[in-house]
């Protein structure tokens, strides 16, 4: 099987992406804290009526608006720092373990179709998981002469075991 390796990703792409994600996370924390402060402040003003010059509808509108920016800040924080819901992490871990076990049995080389068929995953989930493992540096991608993507797992190939 003639394999043609895909060109490697730019070496500085990962650190730049990491810096952008960290900046997104920090901006999310700042936005969320600022919005939380304003939601609490306007809620107190609405409840106590301490500012008679502003109608309650304005306070309610500001509370709704800054609740939205609070949610946006939370999303930015979660996205930037890569925080995951526990259920998703467990599913990814289970898929990863099944794929690695299959890779060992297949001498470190897998296609998307093999993962789908032998791990009981859909084709879309199989591709997502294999691509995620590639982005993490766990797998390399080769392209066969017929255009099939083959994911190889260094350390699990017969060449690496000797």
Backbone as JSON, one array per atom type, in Angstrom:
{
  "sequence": "XXXXXXXXXXXXXXXXXXXXXXXXXXXXXXXXXXXXXXXXXXXXXXXXXXXXXXXXXXXXXXXXXXXXXXXXXXXXXXXXXXXXXXXXXXXXXXXXXXXXXXXXXXXXXXXXXXXXXXXXXXXXXXXXXXXXXXXXXXXXXXXXXXXXXXXXXXXXXXXXXX",
  "N": [[0.84, -1.17, 0.0], [0.91, 1.98, -1.1], [1.85, 4.76, 0.63], [1.39, 8.17, 1.16], [2.67, 10.66, 3.03], [0.87, 13.27, 4.66], [1.46, 16.82, 4.4], [3.25, 18.23, 7.16], [1.74, 20.02, 9.89], [2.0, 23.56, 10.41], [4.71, 24.46, 12.5], [4.42, 26.47, 14.42], [1.73, 26.78, 14.78], [0.2, 25.54, 16.83], [1.11, 26.76, 19.35], [0.27, 29.43, 18.84], [-2.48, 29.12, 18.59], [-3.03, 28.19, 21.13], [-2.33, 30.45, 22.64], [-4.27, 32.24, 21.74], [-6.58, 30.98, 22.64], [-6.17, 31.04, 25.4], [-6.22, 33.81, 25.79], [-8.87, 34.27, 25.05], [-10.16, 32.87, 27.1], [-9.33, 34.35, 29.38], [-10.41, 36.87, 28.77], [-13.08, 36.12, 28.82], [-13.44, 35.49, 31.56], [-13.04, 38.03, 32.7], [-15.15, 39.48, 31.47], [-17.35, 38.01, 32.45], [-17.13, 38.39, 35.25], [-17.38, 41.21, 35.45], [-19.95, 41.53, 34.34], [-21.45, 40.03, 36.16], [-21.16, 41.59, 38.48], [-22.58, 43.9, 37.65], [-25.15, 42.83, 37.18], [-25.86, 42.03, 39.77], [-25.73, 44.54, 41.06], [-27.71, 46.09, 39.66], [-29.9, 44.49, 40.23], [-30.14, 44.78, 42.99], [-30.69, 47.54, 43.1], [-33.16, 47.52, 41.73], [-34.75, 45.99, 43.47], [-34.61, 47.41, 45.92], [-35.3, 49.97, 45.16], [-33.71, 52.24, 45.19], [-32.9, 54.2, 43.41], [-34.77, 56.57, 42.37], [-34.99, 58.01, 40.04], [-34.7, 56.4, 37.86], [-36.6, 54.17, 35.98], [-38.23, 51.09, 36.94], [-38.4, 49.33, 34.76], [-36.19, 49.93, 33.17], [-34.1, 49.1, 34.8], [-34.73, 46.36, 34.89], [-34.39, 45.71, 32.19], [-31.64, 46.21, 31.92], [-30.67, 44.26, 33.65], [-31.41, 41.93, 32.28], [-29.91, 42.3, 29.91], [-27.22, 42.34, 30.89], [-27.19, 39.83, 32.04], [-27.13, 38.28, 29.79], [-24.59, 39.01, 28.78], [-23.11, 37.97, 30.83], [-23.57, 35.24, 30.5], [-22.36, 34.96, 27.99], [-19.72, 35.54, 28.7], [-19.22, 33.35, 30.34], [-19.38, 31.3, 28.44], [-17.21, 32.02, 26.81], [-15.12, 31.68, 28.63], [-15.29, 28.93, 29.17], [-14.85, 27.9, 26.6], [-12.34, 29.02, 25.97], [-10.56, 28.06, 27.96], [-10.87, 25.42, 27.63], [-12.65, 23.89, 29.12], [-14.6, 21.12, 29.87], [-17.7, 19.35, 29.83], [-18.41, 16.85, 32.29], [-19.59, 14.42, 31.29], [-19.01, 14.44, 28.53], [-16.22, 14.27, 28.53], [-15.83, 11.74, 29.64], [-16.97, 10.15, 27.65], [-15.25, 10.73, 25.49], [-12.87, 9.69, 26.53], [-13.53, 6.98, 26.75], [-13.98, 6.35, 24.03], [-11.44, 6.92, 23.03], [-9.86, 4.98, 24.34], [-10.95, 2.6, 23.28], [-10.32, 2.96, 20.57], [-7.51, 3.05, 20.68], [-6.96, 0.46, 21.61], [-7.89, -1.0, 19.42], [-6.11, -0.01, 17.51], [-3.71, -1.08, 18.43], [-4.25, -3.8, 18.01], [-4.44, -3.78, 15.25], [-1.91, -3.32, 14.37], [-1.13, -0.66, 14.65], [-2.24, 0.94, 12.64], [-5.01, 2.54, 11.24], [-8.17, 3.02, 9.59], [-10.89, 5.32, 9.03], [-13.26, 3.95, 8.49], [-12.67, 1.38, 9.52], [-12.49, 1.92, 12.26], [-15.09, 2.8, 12.76], [-16.57, 0.47, 12.13], [-15.45, -1.53, 13.8], [-15.33, -0.49, 16.36], [-17.83, 0.25, 16.95], [-18.78, 2.83, 16.49], [-20.21, 5.78, 14.96], [-19.53, 6.88, 11.59], [-19.02, 9.63, 11.5], [-18.41, 10.26, 14.22], [-16.22, 8.59, 14.53], [-14.36, 9.74, 12.73], [-14.14, 12.31, 13.92], [-13.02, 11.65, 16.43], [-10.6, 10.38, 15.68], [-9.39, 12.52, 14.32], [-9.18, 14.31, 16.45], [-7.35, 12.93, 18.05], [-5.2, 13.07, 16.33], [-4.72, 15.86, 16.34], [-3.89, 16.1, 18.96], [-1.46, 14.94, 18.8], [-1.19, 12.23, 18.97], [-1.68, 10.52, 16.89], [-0.62, 10.02, 13.49], [-1.32, 11.16, 10.18], [-1.72, 9.57, 7.11], [-1.98, 9.48, 3.56], [-3.31, 7.3, 1.28], [-2.51, 5.98, -2.01], [-4.91, 5.65, -3.24], [-6.47, 7.53, -2.06], [-7.39, 7.17, 0.54], [-7.62, 7.96, 3.95], [-5.26, 7.14, 6.36], [-4.7, 6.5, 9.66], [-1.94, 6.5, 11.66], [-0.35, 5.16, 14.51], [2.26, 5.98, 16.28], [4.48, 3.96, 18.1], [2.74, 1.91, 18.38], [3.04, 0.48, 16.12], [4.47, -2.28, 14.27], [7.13, -1.72, 13.6], [7.99, -0.01, 15.61], [8.04, -1.54, 17.88], [10.2, -3.24, 18.01]],
  "CA": [[0.0, 0.0, 0.0], [1.73, 3.19, -1.16], [1.36, 5.8, 1.54], [2.01, 9.47, 0.99], [2.35, 11.43, 4.22], [0.37, 14.63, 4.47], [2.44, 17.79, 4.9], [3.06, 18.5, 8.58], [1.15, 21.31, 10.24], [2.99, 24.58, 10.74], [5.14, 24.19, 13.87], [4.01, 27.49, 15.37], [0.28, 26.9, 14.79], [-0.34, 25.15, 18.12], [1.29, 27.8, 20.37], [-0.55, 30.59, 18.54], [-3.85, 28.74, 18.92], [-3.08, 28.13, 22.59], [-2.33, 31.82, 23.15], [-5.59, 32.82, 21.44], [-7.57, 30.36, 23.53], [-5.94, 31.59, 26.74], [-6.73, 35.19, 25.77], [-10.32, 34.16, 25.05], [-10.55, 32.47, 28.45], [-9.12, 35.48, 30.29], [-11.44, 37.87, 28.44], [-14.35, 35.57, 29.31], [-13.49, 35.65, 33.01], [-13.22, 39.47, 32.96], [-16.51, 39.83, 31.07], [-18.29, 37.37, 33.36], [-17.08, 39.06, 36.56], [-17.95, 42.55, 35.26], [-21.39, 41.37, 34.14], [-22.02, 39.58, 37.43], [-21.21, 42.77, 39.33], [-23.66, 44.77, 37.2], [-26.42, 42.14, 37.41], [-26.15, 42.14, 41.21], [-25.98, 45.96, 41.37], [-29.02, 46.49, 39.14], [-30.92, 43.74, 40.96], [-30.31, 45.45, 44.29], [-31.39, 48.8, 42.83], [-34.53, 47.2, 41.37], [-35.45, 45.51, 44.66], [-34.7, 48.45, 46.96], [-35.83, 51.21, 44.6], [-32.84, 53.3, 45.7], [-32.69, 55.24, 42.4], [-36.12, 56.88, 41.88], [-34.96, 58.66, 38.73], [-34.67, 55.37, 36.82], [-37.78, 53.31, 36.1], [-37.92, 49.67, 37.14], [-38.23, 48.67, 33.46], [-34.81, 50.13, 32.73], [-33.28, 48.19, 35.61], [-35.0, 45.0, 34.44], [-33.74, 45.56, 30.89], [-30.19, 46.11, 32.14], [-30.41, 42.95, 34.25], [-31.49, 40.95, 31.2], [-28.77, 42.49, 29.02], [-25.97, 41.9, 31.5], [-27.25, 38.37, 32.21], [-26.66, 37.74, 28.52], [-23.14, 39.14, 28.69], [-22.57, 37.02, 31.81], [-23.58, 33.93, 29.83], [-21.33, 35.0, 26.95], [-18.43, 35.44, 29.39], [-19.08, 31.95, 30.75], [-19.07, 30.51, 27.24], [-15.84, 32.34, 26.4], [-14.23, 31.05, 29.6], [-15.31, 27.48, 28.93], [-14.22, 27.64, 25.3], [-10.93, 29.42, 26.0], [-9.76, 27.21, 28.83], [-11.11, 24.03, 27.26], [-13.4, 23.18, 30.15], [-15.55, 20.2, 29.26], [-18.67, 18.73, 30.72], [-17.89, 15.53, 32.68], [-20.08, 13.36, 30.43], [-18.28, 14.45, 27.26], [-14.86, 13.78, 28.77], [-15.9, 10.29, 29.82], [-17.21, 9.54, 26.34], [-14.01, 10.84, 24.71], [-11.91, 8.76, 27.1], [-13.93, 5.62, 26.36], [-13.7, 6.2, 22.59], [-9.98, 6.9, 22.85], [-9.35, 3.68, 24.78], [-11.36, 1.59, 22.29], [-9.55, 3.18, 19.34], [-6.12, 2.64, 20.93], [-6.94, -1.01, 21.66], [-8.0, -1.45, 18.04], [-4.86, 0.33, 16.83], [-2.72, -2.09, 18.83], [-4.6, -5.06, 17.33], [-4.25, -3.6, 13.81], [-0.5, -2.96, 14.16], [-0.93, 0.78, 14.68], [-2.74, 1.64, 11.44], [-6.46, 2.45, 11.18], [-8.94, 3.92, 8.75], [-12.13, 5.76, 9.66], [-14.23, 2.86, 8.34], [-12.33, 0.32, 10.47], [-12.86, 2.37, 13.61], [-16.55, 2.78, 12.84], [-17.07, -0.9, 12.11], [-14.94, -2.39, 14.87], [-15.52, 0.13, 17.68], [-19.24, 0.52, 17.14], [-19.03, 4.27, 16.44], [-20.62, 6.26, 13.65], [-18.42, 7.37, 10.78], [-18.71, 11.0, 11.93], [-17.73, 10.22, 15.52], [-14.91, 7.97, 14.3], [-13.48, 10.76, 12.14], [-13.89, 13.35, 14.94], [-12.11, 11.12, 17.46], [-9.28, 10.21, 15.08], [-8.82, 13.86, 14.08], [-8.82, 14.86, 17.77], [-6.12, 12.25, 18.45], [-4.15, 13.63, 15.49], [-4.41, 17.2, 16.85], [-3.18, 15.93, 20.23], [-0.15, 14.38, 18.5], [-1.2, 10.8, 19.26], [-1.72, 9.8, 15.62], [-0.2, 10.69, 12.27], [-2.24, 10.87, 9.07], [-1.14, 9.29, 5.81], [-2.96, 9.37, 2.49], [-2.92, 6.24, 0.35], [-2.59, 6.34, -3.44], [-6.33, 5.65, -3.62], [-7.14, 8.63, -1.38], [-7.9, 6.77, 1.85], [-6.85, 8.44, 5.1], [-4.84, 6.09, 7.29], [-4.16, 7.08, 10.89], [-0.94, 5.6, 12.23], [-0.1, 5.44, 15.91], [3.64, 5.65, 16.63], [4.55, 3.19, 19.34], [1.87, 0.73, 18.26], [3.34, -0.18, 14.86], [5.49, -3.32, 14.46], [8.48, -1.13, 13.51], [8.32, 0.67, 16.87], [8.1, -2.48, 18.99], [11.43, -3.99, 17.97]],
  "C": [[0.89, 1.23, 0.0], [1.1, 4.28, -0.32], [2.13, 7.08, 1.27], [1.67, 10.3, 2.22], [1.83, 12.81, 3.86], [1.43, 15.6, 4.95], [2.18, 18.1, 6.36], [2.46, 19.87, 8.78], [2.28, 22.28, 10.57], [3.4, 24.43, 12.19], [4.68, 25.24, 14.86], [2.5, 27.64, 15.44], [-0.3, 26.58, 16.16], [-0.1, 26.21, 19.2], [0.44, 29.04, 20.11], [-2.01, 30.32, 18.9], [-4.01, 28.71, 20.44], [-3.12, 29.53, 23.19], [-3.67, 32.49, 22.9], [-6.65, 32.26, 22.38], [-7.41, 30.87, 24.95], [-6.47, 33.01, 26.82], [-8.26, 35.19, 25.78], [-10.83, 33.8, 26.44], [-10.43, 33.61, 29.45], [-10.17, 36.56, 30.03], [-12.81, 37.41, 28.92], [-14.5, 35.74, 30.8], [-13.75, 37.12, 33.35], [-14.65, 39.88, 32.63], [-17.53, 39.25, 32.05], [-18.3, 38.07, 34.72], [-17.7, 40.46, 36.49], [-19.47, 42.47, 35.14], [-22.07, 40.93, 35.42], [-22.17, 40.76, 38.4], [-22.4, 43.66, 38.95], [-25.03, 44.13, 37.4], [-26.82, 42.26, 38.88], [-26.5, 43.59, 41.56], [-27.37, 46.4, 40.9], [-30.15, 45.73, 39.82], [-31.19, 44.39, 42.31], [-31.06, 46.76, 44.1], [-32.85, 48.56, 42.49], [-35.35, 46.81, 42.6], [-35.65, 46.63, 45.68], [-35.31, 49.74, 46.44], [-35.02, 52.42, 45.02], [-32.59, 54.42, 44.7], [-34.05, 55.58, 41.78], [-36.13, 57.53, 40.5], [-34.96, 57.67, 37.57], [-35.85, 54.42, 37.03], [-37.37, 51.85, 36.3], [-37.72, 48.91, 35.83], [-36.82, 48.8, 32.92], [-33.89, 49.19, 33.5], [-33.48, 46.74, 35.15], [-34.33, 44.74, 33.09], [-32.23, 45.42, 31.02], [-29.81, 44.76, 32.76], [-30.42, 41.87, 33.17], [-30.27, 41.06, 30.28], [-27.48, 41.95, 29.64], [-25.99, 40.43, 31.91], [-26.78, 37.69, 30.94], [-25.15, 37.86, 28.37], [-22.45, 38.24, 29.71], [-22.51, 35.62, 31.19], [-22.51, 33.87, 28.74], [-19.94, 34.89, 27.56], [-18.17, 34.02, 29.86], [-18.73, 31.06, 29.58], [-17.63, 30.74, 26.8], [-14.83, 31.67, 27.33], [-14.13, 29.55, 29.34], [-14.59, 27.12, 27.64], [-12.72, 27.91, 25.34], [-10.06, 28.5, 26.81], [-10.01, 25.73, 28.59], [-11.83, 23.23, 28.31], [-14.48, 22.34, 29.48], [-16.54, 19.71, 30.32], [-18.19, 17.32, 31.05], [-18.35, 14.41, 31.76], [-19.33, 13.28, 29.11], [-16.87, 13.91, 27.46], [-14.85, 12.27, 28.93], [-16.12, 9.59, 28.49], [-15.95, 9.58, 25.48], [-12.98, 9.83, 25.22], [-12.25, 7.32, 26.69], [-13.64, 5.37, 24.88], [-12.2, 6.08, 22.34], [-9.41, 5.54, 23.23], [-9.72, 2.57, 23.8], [-10.55, 1.73, 21.01], [-8.1, 2.74, 19.53], [-5.99, 1.12, 21.01], [-7.03, -1.59, 20.25], [-6.71, -1.17, 17.27], [-3.77, -0.68, 17.18], [-2.98, -3.41, 18.09], [-4.34, -4.97, 15.82], [-2.84, -3.11, 13.48], [-0.3, -1.46, 13.95], [-1.43, 1.56, 13.49], [-4.24, 1.42, 11.32], [-7.03, 3.4, 10.14], [-10.21, 4.3, 9.51], [-13.16, 4.63, 9.62], [-13.95, 1.72, 9.31], [-12.75, 0.7, 11.89], [-14.38, 2.32, 13.77], [-17.08, 1.35, 12.96], [-16.68, -1.69, 13.35], [-15.08, -1.8, 16.28], [-16.98, 0.47, 17.95], [-19.57, 2.01, 17.19], [-19.54, 4.65, 15.06], [-19.39, 6.73, 12.89], [-18.02, 8.78, 11.22], [-17.95, 11.03, 13.24], [-16.35, 9.61, 15.36], [-13.92, 8.98, 13.74], [-13.14, 11.84, 13.16], [-12.87, 12.87, 15.97], [-10.71, 10.93, 16.89], [-8.61, 11.55, 14.81], [-8.4, 14.52, 15.4], [-7.51, 14.24, 18.25], [-4.94, 12.76, 17.61], [-3.74, 15.02, 16.0], [-3.64, 17.13, 18.16], [-1.79, 15.33, 20.02], [-0.05, 12.89, 18.78], [-1.09, 9.99, 17.97], [-1.19, 10.67, 14.49], [-1.2, 10.31, 11.18], [-1.43, 10.67, 7.8], [-2.28, 9.18, 4.81], [-2.47, 8.31, 1.52], [-3.05, 6.74, -1.09], [-4.04, 6.39, -3.91], [-7.13, 6.73, -2.88], [-7.75, 8.3, -0.03], [-7.0, 7.34, 2.94], [-6.54, 7.28, 6.02], [-4.19, 6.8, 8.48], [-3.17, 6.07, 11.47], [-0.58, 6.1, 13.62], [1.33, 5.03, 16.25], [3.68, 4.97, 18.0], [3.68, 1.95, 19.31], [2.1, -0.02, 16.94], [4.43, -1.23, 15.1], [6.91, -2.76, 14.39], [8.93, -0.53, 14.82], [8.5, -0.29, 18.04], [9.43, -3.21, 19.08], [12.52, -3.3, 18.61]]
}
